[in-house]
């Protein structure tokens, strides 16, 4: 059985979008190594509430690495140093007794801080609204095997569709680019025949909205791929660029 540990936290506290924030130190004793980092924050918030202090605001929902709402920068790395997981899947057994852990929100101009560790990721929603869908007639579902799709193509589309829109790619990129997110969303449709009718309109609209939101340009650092909890490949960025160029042809 693992021994409980003590960790020393530096957590970003910010009253609101227009307030100045700062790192505030906290100590959490008797941490069970099998706790997730979010569960450890829950324990800290219970203690703060008992003391009459304001709890730390942070986002979470499914806590199973599916929804993408829990993203935090942990000691300088979005989602922490363990690869292929979201923040909610990071357990305290990955830290040692006495470790100092810095916890901050994802930082990017299009992701303004709402309060403490909570950010506004609605920029992603507006990009999706511009073309992250296919238009089909309503009615009964078509036969699954009506349109044969090669297994390799289907797998590439599913790999791209695994993106949970957490924003870690933006937080890790030195330019705050959203190319991996948008590239993945465009790829999941352009690879499949169902997405072909609107592919030119889709890529122009989504890339245009990405630029309008203030995200930066990609300079091929590949930091986005390194921190993606679903390990989505930057090949999707290249595919998006090709789709965009093709959309400009007559």
LINKAKA-V443003 format. One record per backbone hydrogen bond with DSSP energy under -0.5 kcal/mol. NH is the residue of the N-H (numbers start at 1). CO is the residue of the C=O. If there is no record, write none. Layout:
BEGIN
NH_CO + NH_CO
END
This chain:
BEGIN
5_31 + 7_28 + 8_99 + 9_7 + 9_26 + 10_101 + 11_24 + 12_103 + 13_22 + 19_16 + 22_13 + 24_11 + 26_9 + 28_7 + 29_27 + 31_5 + 32_30 + 35_32 + 37_90 + 40_36 + 41_37 + 42_38 + 43_39 + 44_40 + 45_41 + 46_42 + 47_43 + 48_44 + 49_45 + 50_46 + 51_47 + 52_49 + 53_48 + 73_104 + 74_72 + 74_77 + 75_73 + 75_102 + 77_74 + 79_72 + 80_77 + 85_82 + 89_86 + 90_87 + 91_89 + 92_35 + 93_33 + 94_91 + 95_92 + 98_6 + 99_96 + 101_8 + 101_99 + 103_10 + 103_101 + 104_73 + 108_106 + 108_111 + 111_108 + 114_118 + 115_118 + 116_14 + 117_57 + 118_115 + 120_112 + 121_119 + 124_121 + 125_121 + 126_122 + 127_123 + 128_124 + 129_125 + 130_126 + 130_127 + 131_128 + 132_128 + 133_131 + 136_134 + 146_143 + 148_146 + 154_150 + 155_151 + 156_152 + 157_153 + 158_154 + 159_155 + 160_156 + 161_157 + 162_158 + 162_159 + 163_160 + 171_167 + 172_168 + 173_169 + 176_173 + 178_216 + 182_178 + 183_179 + 184_180 + 185_181 + 186_182 + 187_183 + 188_184 + 189_185 + 189_186 + 190_186 + 191_187 + 192_189 + 195_189 + 195_192 + 196_193 + 199_196 + 202_198 + 203_199 + 204_200 + 205_201 + 206_202 + 207_203 + 208_204 + 209_205 + 210_206 + 211_207 + 212_208 + 213_209 + 214_211 + 215_210 + 216_175 + 216_176 + 226_222 + 227_223 + 228_224 + 231_228 + 236_233 + 237_234 + 238_234 + 239_235 + 240_236 + 241_237 + 242_238 + 243_239 + 244_240 + 245_241 + 246_242 + 247_243 + 248_244 + 248_245 + 249_246
END
